Amino acid sequence: MSLRLERRAADGCSEAGAEVAAFETREFDVTGRVQGVGFRPFVRRLAERHGLAGWVCNRAGAVSILVQGDPAAIAAFDTELVTGAPPLARPSLVASRPSRARLDGAAAATFVILPSVEGDPSQAVVAPDQFACDDCLDEIRDPQARRYRYPFINCTQCGPRYTIIERLPYDRANTAMAGFALCPDCRREYEDPRDRRYHAQPLACPACGPQLAYREPSTEGVTAVGEAALDACVRALRAGRVVAVKGIGGYHLICDAGSGAAVARLRRAKNRPDKPLAVMVGEAGEDRLAEARRLVDLDEGAAAMLADPMRPIVLARKRADAPLAAGVAPGLGAVGVMLPYSPLHHLLLEAFAAPLVATSGNVSGEPVLTDPAEAEARLGAIADAFLHHDRPIRRPADDPVYCVIAGKARPVRLGRGSAPLSLRLPVRLDRPCLAVGGQMKVTVALGWENRVVVSPHIGELSSPRGMAVFRQVIADLQALYGVAAECVVADAHPGYGSSRWARACGLPVVPVLHHHAHASALAGEHGAGEYGAGEYGARERAIREPMLVFAWDGVGLGGDGTLWGGEAFHGRPGYWRRVASFRPFRPPGADKAGREPWRSALALCWEAGVEWPGAARFADERLLHAWARRLNAPETSAVGRLFDAAAALTGLVDVASFEGQGPMWLEAASHDGARPVALPLAHGADAVWRSDWAPLLPVLLDERLSAGERGAVFHASLAAAILAQARAIRSETGATVVGLTGGVFQNRLLAEAAERLLVADGFRVLMAESVPANDAGLSFGQMVEAACRMPS
């Protein structure tokens, strides 16, 4: 391209001097998500389109740019640098200044991408893994293309990112692709500014890139490679077998979603009798969702999220005529569906031509597996065969999960495509901190200055592997961003694996109450925004006045030493005051109550002096005597345990095979619009308003009503209790902003009913939009809470 700079006349000519004076040199510093999203090639194309000379350079966490040329052209370049950025980029222009530098000779007629240099990785926004773009999908379906049916095709706009990066800056030598030398054809694409693979770091082709390998444990060595491996996998799936397939962030256990026998085989082998299984369905139709609509009813929010670039699992109501085995999601009206996001998934689904179960390749409760040898060792009793590949996964990333509540997609789990999640803190930290979450649904967060990065889902910390991955992610985040934590923020519960690690790590520990972290996560999300999206974030929701937050979940250690879980707080992060709760009760068996809902049901009936006809199946005089003496029966106000009790009293779930089964089955059986039972509200001596659950017992025990009818009254009554508490607190404090957070508010029926009542009464209602309301959001909330306590 001929640049405007080439119009300059020879030195000494007065007309040439005027021309030179019209030129300008300017420097730009850009941060945000500018690594691994094709931003540098975009900058080069933009500069050339405007006839500008100069260079662009990666500096670990930022991009530096110098342009020289006509001032009007530079002004246009400045405008389009952010507004015209690639779809996956989230650039933030932090500096634009005149430069004293001058380009001469050949440099004054070209724009180049300079080699990356070491910079400050703490300014980086690491891109999550990306779904396969349309251009690449067209290419793998083209028999004339060099990458026809190649399952590792990618370009600057798609492919793995977070899971292959070893260190910053994001260059091929710093990724898991370093061991795959580019062939001459790929090298030409990589170096051609006009090619969409220009500087695509995961670039590969069948001649030089990763390959598939299919293996059955009953055979020695690899059974098939390449295209034959894919064919063997499809044959196994059609035969009703379970195959462990290595993807972008880890393994999936895959089987025919329409086969009751195949689904039952997977459930038996994984010892997962009831927990719902995710289903992957192929793209079809103008909006890609025709096949998904055969399985589930999609409202506008669910459809948009299902087709979102992160390609999450989306929970949606299952159609009565869906061609799915009943065992995919027993007891539930909803099923988790997702579209294929890797080229391998597209090839599998197109060959199989039917929905596939695609559940996490792990031992239940543990992080997803990533290494072929470890996968065979730990999944050998579950999978009949394995479809491996030799592109290393540097860190695990499970699939993200979303549900739609009150018309908006809400995160249930962060993972591949959505994490690491970079957010802005509403206040600056005085030193780098690490927040380590709770015990279940664990994520960790690294915070420094005014930003925080939340990891993908890790899972439970009850197994050695769970703790090992927890420690790996902690070390990995600090190394990746070049930030060393100087303190640790942990849950106040001393028995959590995360809290024990914090006390043993040698750094100062800031304890945060479980439900304060829930409240601060919601307030922090709506008071800050996405890091790198402008000074206050594109999604700024500044909360200037104190707010009222309902934090309802299972149990967490409270400030009075009891187990909270049905709390309301007034104030702001760092300054919460408990203002409402529920009448406490004492499930016998302590921690066992979480998986045995009958224990909570017994506790309510014993506490209220009500007979439960089903009690004899579970309790004897010894248990009653122990409960009466307060032995192993800690007091709790948890609404999650009230849901457990309701599920048992209605006959739905006595013993749960997975966490939250009772509440989920109760929601699925219930309907909206029931007449609520009024729950008495009293103001205690400790200035806390408490609702009494006792009037619900006659309804829950009324066998003349179906379980669904009783469950509907239960949901409506809790929503009405929220309104009653909010009104009482508003009369005392004037609070008009209400937040709903904690795992209980992932119940769509309850959350939407509560929101309707509150909005109709003049309240503004906030719910989670970027950070999960469940315990996966604790690490972010701990960071916000600690930051607001620290001296400024």
C-alpha positions in Angstrom: 0.0 0.0 0.0 1.3 3.5 -0.8 1.3 5.6 2.3 0.6 9.4 2.5 4.1 9.7 3.9 5.5 9.0 0.5 4.1 12.4 -0.7 6.9 14.2 1.1 9.1 16.2 -1.3 12.9 16.5 -1.0 14.5 18.4 1.9 15.0 22.1 1.3 11.9 22.7 -0.7 9.6 25.2 1.0 6.5 23.3 -0.3 7.9 20.1 1.1 8.6 21.8 4.5 4.9 22.7 4.7 4.0 19.1 3.9 6.3 17.8 6.6 4.8 20.2 9.1 1.3 18.7 8.4 2.4 15.3 9.6 2.1 14.1 13.2 3.5 11.3 15.3 1.5 9.9 18.1 1.7 7.1 20.7 -1.1 5.0 22.2 -1.1 2.7 25.1 -4.0 0.1 25.1 -4.9 -2.3 27.9 -7.9 -4.6 28.4 -8.5 -7.8 26.5 -6.0 -7.3 23.7 -4.1 -10.6 23.9 -5.1 -13.5 21.8 -7.9 -11.8 20.0 -6.3 -10.6 16.8 -5.8 -7.0 18.1 -2.3 -6.4 16.7 -3.2 -7.6 13.2 -6.3 -5.4 13.4 -4.1 -2.4 14.4 -1.9 -3.0 11.4 -4.8 -3.2 9.0 -6.4 -0.1 10.5 -3.2 1.9 10.2 -2.7 0.9 6.6 -6.3 1.8 5.7 -5.7 5.3 6.9 -2.3 5.6 5.3 -0.3 5.7 8.5 3.2 4.4 9.1 4.5 3.1 12.5 4.4 0.0 14.6 2.5 -2.0 17.2 4.1 -4.0 20.0 2.9 -6.5 22.6 4.2 -5.7 26.1 2.8 -8.6 28.2 -0.2 -6.9 29.6 -0.7 -4.0 27.1 -0.2 -3.0 23.5 1.9 0.0 22.5 1.3 1.7 19.2 3.2 4.5 17.3 1.6 6.0 14.2 2.9 8.8 11.9 1.0 10.6 9.2 -1.7 13.1 8.5 -3.4 14.4 11.7 -6.9 13.9 10.3 -6.0 10.3 9.5 -4.5 9.8 13.0 -7.7 11.2 14.5 -9.8 8.7 12.6 -7.4 5.9 13.6 -7.8 7.0 17.3 -11.6 6.8 17.0 -11.7 3.4 15.4 -9.0 1.9 17.6 -11.7 1.0 20.2 -15.0 1.2 18.3 -13.7 -1.0 15.4 -11.8 -3.5 17.4 -12.3 -7.3 16.7 -15.4 -8.8 18.2 -13.5 -10.7 20.9 -11.3 -7.8 22.0 -12.2 -5.5 24.9 -9.6 -2.7 24.5 -9.3 0.3 26.8 -7.3 3.3 25.6 -5.3 4.5 28.6 -3.0 7.0 26.9 -2.8 9.0 23.7 0.1 11.5 23.5 2.2 13.3 20.9 5.6 11.7 20.3 8.9 13.3 19.6 10.0 10.3 17.6 10.2 10.5 13.8 10.2 7.6 11.4 12.5 8.0 8.4 13.4 5.9 5.4 11.6 2.6 4.9 10.1 2.9 8.4 8.2 6.0 7.2 6.4 4.1 4.5 5.3 0.9 6.4 3.4 -0.2 9.4 4.8 -3.3 11.2 4.1 -5.6 14.1 7.2 -5.6 16.2 8.3 -8.7 18.2 6.8 -8.8 21.7 8.8 -7.5 24.6 8.7 -8.2 28.3 6.2 -5.8 30.0 4.0 -5.7 33.0 1.8 -8.8 33.0 -0.3 -7.4 35.8 -2.0 -5.2 33.2 -3.0 -8.1 31.0 -6.5 -9.4 30.4 -6.1 -13.0 29.5 -8.6 -14.0 26.9 -10.9 -17.0 27.7 -11.0 -19.9 25.2 -13.0 -19.1 22.1 -15.6 -21.0 20.0 -14.9 -22.0 16.4 -15.7 -19.2 14.1 -17.8 -19.4 10.9 -14.9 -19.0 8.6 -13.1 -22.0 10.2 -16.2 -24.1 10.2 -16.7 -23.4 6.5 -13.2 -24.4 5.9 -13.4 -27.8 7.7 -16.5 -28.6 5.6 -14.7 -27.7 2.3 -13.2 -30.8 0.6 -10.8 -28.6 -1.3 -9.5 -26.8 1.8 -6.1 -27.8 3.3 -7.7 -28.2 6.7 -10.7 -30.2 5.6 -12.1 -32.0 8.6 -9.1 -31.0 10.7 -10.4 -30.9 14.4 -7.8 -28.3 15.5 -8.5 -25.6 13.0 -8.4 -22.0 14.4 -7.6 -18.4 13.5 -7.1 -15.1 15.3 -10.8 -15.0 16.1 -11.3 -18.5 17.5 -9.6 -21.4 19.3 -8.0 -22.0 22.7 -6.5 -19.2 24.7 -6.5 -19.5 28.5 -6.0 -23.2 28.6 -2.9 -23.2 26.4 -1.1 -20.0 27.6 2.0 -20.8 29.7 3.1 -17.2 30.3 2.7 -13.7 28.8 3.2 -12.1 26.4 0.8 -14.2 24.3 3.1 -15.6 21.6 3.4 -19.1 20.3 6.6 -19.8 22.1 4.8 -19.1 25.4 1.9 -21.5 24.7 1.3 -25.2 24.6 1.7 -25.0 20.9 5.5 -24.3 21.2 6.2 -28.0 20.5 4.4 -27.9 17.1 6.7 -26.3 14.6 4.9 -24.5 11.8 5.0 -26.1 8.4 5.9 -23.8 5.4 2.3 -23.3 4.5 1.3 -22.4 8.0 4.3 -20.2 8.3 3.3 -18.2 5.2 -0.2 -17.7 6.7 1.2 -16.7 10.1 3.4 -14.0 8.4 0.9 -12.7 5.9 -0.9 -9.5 7.1 -3.7 -10.2 4.7 -4.4 -13.6 6.0 -6.9 -14.2 8.9 -4.3 -16.4 10.5 -1.7 -13.6 10.7 -0.2 -14.0 14.1 -2.7 -16.7 15.2 -0.7 -18.4 18.0 -2.6 -21.8 18.1 -2.2 -22.0 14.3 -1.9 -25.6 13.0 -2.8 -27.9 10.1 -2.9 -31.7 9.6 0.8 -31.6 8.5 2.2 -29.9 11.5 -0.4 -29.8 14.3 -2.0 -31.9 17.0 -3.7 -35.2 16.1 -6.5 -37.4 17.4 -5.9 -40.8 18.9 -8.7 -43.3 19.7 -8.0 -46.0 22.3 -10.0 -48.7 24.1 -8.6 -49.8 27.5 -9.2 -53.4 26.5 -6.6 -53.1 23.7 -2.9 -52.4 23.8 -1.7 -49.2 22.3 -3.6 -46.8 20.0 -6.5 -48.2 18.0 -6.8 -45.4 15.5 -5.4 -42.0 14.7 -6.6 -38.9 12.8 -9.8 -39.3 10.8 -10.0 -43.0 11.6 -10.0 -42.1 15.3 -13.0 -39.8 14.8 -14.8 -42.6 12.9 -14.1 -45.1 15.6 -15.5 -42.7 18.3 -18.7 -42.2 16.3 -19.1 -46.0 15.9 -18.7 -46.5 19.6 -21.3 -43.9 20.4 -23.8 -45.4 18.0 -23.2 -48.8 19.7 -24.4 -47.2 23.0 -20.9 -46.9 24.6 -19.5 -44.1 26.7 -16.4 -42.3 25.3 -14.2 -39.9 27.2 -13.3 -37.1 24.7 -10.5 -34.6 25.3 -11.7 -31.1 24.4 -10.3 -27.6 25.0 -10.4 -27.3 28.8 -10.6 -31.0 29.7 -12.4 -34.3 29.1 -16.1 -34.9 28.5 -17.9 -38.2 29.1 -20.0 -38.5 26.0 -22.8 -40.9 25.0 -26.1 -41.0 23.0 -28.5 -38.6 24.7 -31.5 -40.4 23.1 -30.5 -43.8 24.4 -31.9 -44.8 27.8 -29.5 -47.7 28.0 -26.5 -45.5 27.2 -27.5 -42.9 29.7 -28.1 -45.5 32.4 -24.8 -47.1 31.6 -23.0 -43.8 32.2 -24.9 -43.1 35.4 -24.2 -46.6 36.8 -20.5 -46.3 36.0 -20.1 -42.8 37.3 -22.3 -43.5 40.4 -24.4 -40.5 39.5 -28.0 -41.7 39.8 -29.9 -38.4 39.6 -27.7 -35.3 38.9 -28.7 -33.8 35.6 -26.5 -34.4 32.6 -25.7 -31.7 30.0 -26.6 -32.2 26.4 -24.7 -31.0 23.3 -26.7 -30.4 20.2 -25.7 -29.5 16.7 -26.2 -26.1 15.0 -29.0 -25.9 12.5 -31.2 -23.2 11.0 -30.7 -19.5 10.4 -30.1 -18.7 14.1 -28.2 -22.1 14.7 -30.8 -23.1 17.3 -33.3 -25.3 15.3 -32.0 -28.5 16.8 -31.9 -27.0 20.3 -35.5 -26.0 20.0 -36.4 -29.6 19.4 -35.2 -30.3 22.9 -36.1 -27.2 24.9 -38.3 -24.1 24.9 -36.1 -21.1 24.4 -37.2 -17.6 25.4 -35.3 -14.6 24.1 -32.7 -14.6 26.9 -32.0 -18.3 26.7 -31.6 -18.2 23.0 -29.2 -15.3 23.1 -27.1 -16.9 25.8 -27.0 -20.3 24.0 -25.6 -18.7 20.9 -23.2 -16.4 22.8 -19.5 -16.7 21.9 -18.7 -18.4 25.2 -21.1 -21.2 24.2 -22.2 -22.0 27.7 -24.5 -24.7 29.0 -27.9 -23.0 29.3 -30.7 -24.4 31.5 -34.0 -24.3 29.7 -37.4 -26.0 30.0 -37.5 -29.4 28.3 -40.1 -30.0 25.7 -42.5 -32.9 26.3 -41.7 -34.4 22.9 -37.9 -33.9 23.2 -36.0 -36.9 21.8 -34.0 -37.4 25.0 -33.7 -40.3 27.3 -35.7 -39.8 30.5 -32.5 -40.3 32.5 -30.9 -37.2 31.2 -32.5 -34.9 33.8 -34.8 -37.0 36.1 -37.2 -35.2 38.3 -36.5 -31.8 36.6 -38.5 -29.8 34.1 -35.3 -28.2 32.7 -32.3 -29.6 30.9 -28.8 -28.1 30.3 -28.1 -27.7 26.6 -25.1 -26.3 24.7 -23.9 -25.8 21.2 -20.6 -27.2 20.0 -17.8 -24.8 20.5 -14.7 -26.7 19.3 -14.1 -28.0 15.7 -13.9 -31.5 17.1 -17.4 -31.2 18.7 -18.8 -30.0 15.3 -17.3 -32.9 13.5 -18.6 -35.4 16.1 -22.2 -34.0 16.1 -22.4 -33.8 12.3 -21.3 -37.4 12.0 -23.5 -38.7 14.8 -26.5 -36.6 13.7 -28.2 -36.6 17.1 -27.8 -34.9 20.6 -25.0 -36.2 22.8 -24.7 -36.2 26.5 -21.5 -34.2 27.3 -20.9 -34.2 31.0 -17.6 -33.3 32.8 -14.9 -35.9 32.6 -14.1 -36.3 36.2 -14.8 -38.2 39.3 -17.8 -36.6 40.9 -17.0 -33.4 42.8 -13.5 -33.2 41.5 -12.1 -30.8 38.8 -12.3 -31.9 35.2 -9.4 -34.1 34.0 -6.9 -32.8 31.4 -4.1 -35.3 31.0 -4.6 -38.5 28.9 -2.8 -40.9 31.2 -4.6 -39.5 34.3 -7.9 -39.6 32.4 -7.5 -43.3 31.6 -6.4 -44.1 35.1 -9.3 -42.3 36.8 -12.1 -42.7 34.2 -11.2 -46.2 33.1 -14.0 -47.7 35.1 -16.5 -45.2 33.5 -15.5 -44.8 29.9 -15.5 -47.7 27.4 -13.1 -45.8 25.1 -11.0 -42.6 24.9 -10.6 -40.0 22.2 -7.4 -38.3 23.0 -5.4 -35.6 21.3 -1.8 -34.4 21.9 -2.3 -30.6 22.3 -1.5 -30.1 26.0 -4.0 -28.4 28.3 -2.1 -26.2 30.7 -5.0 -25.6 33.1 -8.5 -27.1 33.4 -11.6 -25.1 32.4 -15.0 -26.8 32.8 -18.0 -25.6 30.8 -19.8 -22.5 32.1 -23.4 -22.8 33.1 -26.1 -20.1 32.8 -29.8 -19.9 33.6 -32.3 -17.2 32.7 -34.1 -15.5 35.6 -36.3 -12.4 35.3 -35.4 -12.1 31.6 -31.6 -12.0 32.1 -29.0 -14.7 31.8 -27.4 -15.4 35.2 -24.2 -17.3 35.7 -24.3 -20.6 37.7 -20.7 -21.7 37.0 -17.7 -19.8 35.5 -15.6 -21.8 33.1 -14.3 -22.2 29.6 -15.3 -19.1 27.6 -16.2 -17.0 30.6 -13.1 -17.2 32.8 -10.7 -15.9 33.8 -13.2 -13.1 34.6 -11.6 -9.7 34.9 -13.6 -7.2 37.0 -13.0 -3.8 38.4 -13.0 -3.3 42.1 -15.1 -0.5 43.5 -12.1 0.6 45.6 -8.4 0.1 45.3 -6.6 -2.6 47.3 -3.6 -1.4 49.4 -1.7 -4.6 48.6 -2.2 -7.6 46.3 -4.6 -10.2 47.8 -5.8 -13.7 47.1 -9.3 -14.7 48.0 -9.9 -18.5 48.2 -13.7 -19.0 48.4 -15.4 -21.6 50.4 -15.6 -25.4 50.4 -17.9 -26.2 47.4 -18.2 -24.7 43.9 -14.8 -23.1 44.7 -13.2 -20.4 42.6 -10.2 -18.3 43.6 -9.7 -14.6 42.9 -6.5 -12.6 42.6 -6.8 -8.9 43.3 -4.4 -6.0 43.0 -4.8 -2.2 42.6 -8.4 -1.7 41.3 -8.9 -5.1 39.6 -9.6 -8.7 40.4 -9.4 -11.8 38.3 -11.7 -14.7 39.1 -10.7 -18.2 38.1 -12.8 -20.8 36.4 -14.7 -23.3 38.4 -12.5 -25.6 40.5 -15.2 -27.6 42.4 -15.2 -29.2 45.8 -12.2 -29.3 48.1 -13.1 -32.6 49.8 -10.7 -34.7 47.7 -6.9 -34.7 47.3 -7.2 -33.9 43.6 -9.6 -31.0 44.4 -7.0 -29.6 46.8 -4.2 -30.2 44.3 -6.0 -28.3 41.5 -6.9 -25.5 44.0 -3.2 -25.1 44.8 -2.3 -25.2 41.1 -4.8 -22.5 40.2 -3.5 -20.3 43.0 0.1 -20.6 41.9 -0.9 -20.3 38.2 -2.9 -17.1 38.5 0.0 -15.3 40.4 2.6 -16.5 37.9 0.5 -15.7 34.9 -0.2 -12.1 36.0 3.1 -11.5 37.7 1.4 -10.6 41.0 2.4 -12.1 44.3 -0.3 -12.0 46.9 0.6 -10.4 50.3 -2.5 -11.5 52.1 -5.2 -14.1 51.9 -8.9 -13.5 52.3 -10.8 -16.7 53.5 -14.1 -17.8 54.8 -14.5 -17.5 58.5 -15.4 -21.2 58.8 -12.2 -22.9 60.2 -13.1 -26.3 58.8 -13.2 -25.4 55.1 -10.3 -26.8 53.0 -9.7 -23.3 51.6 -9.6 -21.8 55.1 -7.1 -24.4 56.4 -4.9 -23.7 53.3 -5.0 -20.0 54.1 -4.0 -20.4 57.7 -1.0 -22.7 56.6 0.2 -20.5 53.7 2.3 -18.1 55.8 0.6 -14.9 54.7 -1.7 -12.7 56.8 -5.3 -13.9 56.7 -8.4 -11.7 56.5 -11.5 -13.8 57.6 -14.8 -12.8 56.0 -18.2 -14.1 57.0 -19.7 -16.4 54.4 -22.9 -14.3 53.9 -21.0 -11.0 54.0 -19.1 -12.3 51.0 -22.3 -13.1 49.2 -23.7 -9.6 49.8 -20.4 -7.9 48.8 -20.2 -10.0 45.6 -23.5 -8.6 44.5 -22.8 -5.0 45.6 -19.3 -5.2 44.1 -20.5 -6.4 40.8 -23.1 -3.7 40.4 -20.8 -1.0 41.8 -17.8 -1.5 39.5 -17.9 -3.3 36.2 -15.7 -5.2 33.7 -12.0 -4.4 33.9 -10.6 -2.8 30.8 -14.0 -1.4 29.6 -13.4 2.2 30.5 -12.8 4.2 33.7 -15.8 2.8 35.5 -16.6 -0.2 33.3 -19.2 -0.4 30.5 -21.6 -2.1 33.0 -21.3 0.4 35.8 -24.1 0.1 38.4 -22.8 2.5 41.1 -24.7 2.0 44.4 -24.2 5.3 46.1 -26.7 4.6 49.0 -26.7 1.7 51.4 -28.6 -1.3 50.1 -30.6 -4.2 51.5 -29.3 -7.6 50.5 -31.0 -11.0 51.1 -28.3 -13.7 51.2 -30.1 -17.1 51.2 -28.3 -20.4 50.7 -27.4 -23.6 52.5 -25.3 -22.9 55.6 -22.3 -20.7 56.4 -20.8 -19.7 59.7 -22.5 -16.6 61.1 -21.2 -13.8 63.3 -22.9 -15.3 66.3 -21.4 -18.7 65.9 -24.6 -20.3 64.5 -25.1 -21.4 60.9 -26.7 -18.7 58.9 -28.4 -19.0 55.5 -31.6 -16.9 55.5 -30.1 -13.5 56.2 -30.7 -9.9 55.2 -28.1 -7.3 55.5 -28.2 -3.5 55.3 -25.3 -1.3 54.4 -22.4 -1.7 51.9 -19.3 -3.8 51.6 -17.2 -3.7 54.7 -20.1 -2.3 56.7 -22.9 -4.8 56.7 -25.5 -5.0 59.5 -27.7 -8.1 59.9 -31.3 -6.9 59.9 -33.4 -9.9 59.1 -33.4 -13.7 59.3 -35.6 -16.7 60.0 -36.6 -18.6 63.1 -33.7 -21.0 63.7 -34.0 -24.8 63.9 -31.6 -27.6 64.6 -31.3 -30.5 62.0 -29.9 -33.6 63.7 -26.6 -34.9 62.3 -25.0 -31.6 61.5 -23.3 -31.7 58.1 -25.3 -34.8 57.1 -28.4 -32.6 56.8 -27.1 -31.3 53.5 -27.5 -34.6 51.7 -30.4 -36.0 53.9 -33.4 -33.6 53.7 -35.3 -35.8 56.1 -33.1 -34.4 58.9 -34.3 -30.9 58.3 -37.9 -32.0 58.0 -37.6 -33.8 61.4 -36.0 -30.7 63.0 -38.9 -28.4 61.9 -41.6 -30.8 63.1 -39.8 -31.4 66.5 -39.2 -27.7 66.9 -42.9 -26.9 66.3 -44.3 -29.9 68.1 -46.0 -31.2 64.9 -46.4 -34.9 64.1 -44.8 -36.1 60.8 -46.3 -39.4 59.7 -43.1 -40.3 57.8 -40.8 -39.6 60.8 -40.7 -43.3 61.9 -38.8 -44.2 58.8 -35.8 -42.1 59.9 -35.8 -41.4 63.6 -35.8 -43.3 66.8 -35.9 -42.3 70.5 -32.1 -42.1 70.6 -32.0 -39.5 67.8 -34.7 -37.5 69.4 -33.0 -37.5 72.8 -29.7 -36.4 71.2 -31.5 -33.6 69.4 -33.3 -32.5 72.6 -29.9 -32.4 74.4 -28.4 -30.3 71.5 -25.9 -33.0 70.6 -24.6 -32.8 67.0 -27.6 -30.6 66.1 -26.2 -27.1 65.4 -28.7 -24.2 65.1 -29.3 -22.8 61.6 -31.5 -20.1 59.9 -30.7 -21.4 56.4 -33.5 -21.2 53.8 -31.7 -23.9 51.9 -32.4 -26.2 54.7 -36.1 -25.1 54.7 -36.2 -26.1 51.0 -34.7 -29.5 52.0 -37.3 -30.0 54.6 -40.1 -29.0 52.2 -38.8 -31.6 49.7 -38.9 -34.3 52.3 -42.3 -33.4 53.8 -43.9 -33.4 50.3 -42.4 -36.8 49.6 -40.1 -35.8 46.8 -36.6 -36.3 48.2 -35.6 -38.0 51.5 -32.0 -38.6 50.7 -30.2 -36.6 48.0 -27.7 -38.1 45.6 -26.3 -34.6 44.8 -26.2 -31.2 46.4 -29.4 -29.2 46.0 -31.5 -32.1 44.7 -34.4 -31.5 47.1 -34.8 -27.8 46.3 -34.4 -28.5 42.5 -37.0 -31.2 42.5 -39.4 -29.1 44.6 -39.0 -26.2 42.2 -39.6 -28.5 39.2 -42.8 -29.8 40.7 -44.2 -26.4 41.7 -46.0 -23.8 39.8 -46.3 -20.0 40.0 -49.2 -18.0 41.4 -50.2 -19.9 44.5 -51.8 -18.1 47.5 -49.1 -17.6 50.1 -49.3 -18.5 53.8 -48.5 -15.5 56.0 -45.3 -16.0 58.0 -45.3 -14.1 61.3 -42.6 -11.4 61.4 -41.2 -10.3 64.8 -38.5 -7.9 65.9 -36.0 -9.6 68.2 -34.1 -8.2 71.2 -31.0 -8.2 68.9 -32.8 -5.8 66.5 -33.1 -8.5 63.9 -36.5 -9.1 62.2 -37.3 -12.9 62.0 -39.9 -14.7 59.9 -41.4 -17.8 61.4 -41.7 -20.9 59.1 -44.1 -22.8 61.4 -47.3 -21.9 59.5 -46.0 -23.7 56.5 -46.0 -27.1 58.2 -49.7 -27.8 58.0 -49.7 -27.1 54.2 -46.5 -29.2 53.6 -48.0 -32.1 55.5 -51.4 -31.9 53.8 -51.5 -35.1 51.7 -54.8 -34.0 50.1 -52.7 -31.7 48.1 -50.1 -32.8 45.5 -46.4 -32.2 46.1 -46.5 -29.6 43.4 -49.4 -27.7 45.0 -47.7 -27.8 48.4 -44.4 -26.7 46.8 -46.2 -23.8 45.0 -47.5 -22.5 48.4 -44.1 -22.8 49.9 -42.4 -20.7 47.1 -45.1 -18.1 47.2 -44.9 -17.8 51.0 -41.1 -17.3 51.0 -41.5 -14.6 48.3 -44.1 -12.9 50.5 -41.8 -13.1 53.5 -39.1 -11.3 51.5 -41.5 -8.5 50.8 -42.6 -8.3 54.5 -39.0 -8.1 55.7 -38.1 -5.5 53.1 -41.0 -3.3 54.1 -40.1 -3.5 57.7 -36.5 -2.6 57.0 -37.4 0.2 54.7 -39.5 1.7 57.4 -36.4 1.8 59.7 -33.7 2.7 57.2 -35.3 4.1 54.1 -33.7 1.4 51.9 -35.1 1.2 48.4 -32.4 -1.0 46.7 -32.8 -4.7 47.3 -30.3 -7.4 46.3 -31.1 -11.1 46.0 -28.1 -13.4 46.2 -27.0 -16.8 47.4 -27.6 -20.2 45.9 -31.3 -20.2 46.8 -32.0 -17.3 44.4 -30.9 -19.5 41.5 -34.4 -20.9 42.0 -36.3 -19.2 39.1 -39.7 -19.5 40.6 -38.7 -17.9 43.9 -36.5 -15.2 42.5 -39.0 -14.0 39.9 -41.9 -14.0 42.4 -39.9 -12.0 44.9 -38.7 -9.6 42.2 -42.3 -9.0 41.0 -43.5 -8.3 44.6 -40.6 -6.0 45.4 -40.8 -4.0 42.2 -44.5 -3.5 42.6 -43.9 -2.1 46.0 -41.4 0.5 44.8 -38.1 -1.3 45.3 -35.2 -1.5 42.8 -34.0 -5.1 42.6 -30.5 -6.4 41.8 -29.4 -9.9 41.0 -26.2 -11.5 39.8 -25.3 -10.9 36.1 -21.5 -11.6 35.9 -20.6 -13.4 39.1 -22.6 -16.5 40.2 -24.9 -16.0 43.1 -23.9 -19.3 44.6 -20.7 -20.1 46.4 -18.7 -19.7 43.1 -19.0 -16.0 43.7 -17.6 -16.1 47.2 -14.0 -15.4 46.2 -15.0 -12.2 44.4 -17.2 -11.1 47.3 -14.4 -11.8 49.8 -12.1 -9.6 47.7 -14.6 -6.8 47.6 -15.3 -7.1 51.3 -11.6 -7.1 52.2 -10.9 -4.1 49.9 -13.6 -2.0 51.5 -12.2 -2.7 55.0 -8.6 -1.8 54.1 -7.3 1.7 54.8 -7.3 3.9 51.7 
